[in-house]
Amino acid sequence: MQITYTYHARQRMHERSVREGDVELCLTKYVERVNGSRGCRYRGPGLSGDMLKVWVAPPDYDPADDKVVKSVAWEV
């Protein structure tokens, strides 16, 4: 799986202290995956163990597909 990031995602990662390793772990060890018309949302652990939410652009038919990350946020 190759992960690319939109400009918006990079901004949010910087603002929220999210590293690429956090995103990669969330996308591979997710505990919840929700498909929607505008993409997919993953919920899973970051490197610190805190829960992270990652929004991925469509199409996302298979968890093993390449990903375009649209946004990220730590779960509150």
GIRAQUI-V441024 format. One record per residue. N is the residue number from 1. NEAR is the number of other C-alpha atoms within 10 Angstrom. Layout:
N&NEAR + N&NEAR
//
This chain:
1&11 + 2&9 + 3&14 + 4&15 + 5&17 + 6&14 + 7&12 + 8&13 + 9&21 + 10&19 + 11&15 + 12&16 + 13&20 + 14&11 + 15&10 + 16&12 + 17&12 + 18&20 + 19&13 + 20&16 + 21&11 + 22&22 + 23&25 + 24&19 + 25&16 + 26&23 + 27&29 + 28&14 + 29&14 + 30&20 + 31&12 + 32&12 + 33&16 + 34&10 + 35&15 + 36&12 + 37&8 + 38&11 + 39&17 + 40&21 + 41&22 + 42&23 + 43&23 + 44&24 + 45&23 + 46&23 + 47&16 + 48&7 + 49&11 + 50&12 + 51&18 + 52&23 + 53&22 + 54&23 + 55&23 + 56&26 + 57&18 + 58&16 + 59&16 + 60&17 + 61&10 + 62&8 + 63&14 + 64&11 + 65&12 + 66&14 + 67&21 + 68&19 + 69&24 + 70&21 + 71&20 + 72&24 + 73&19 + 74&17 + 75&11 + 76&6
//
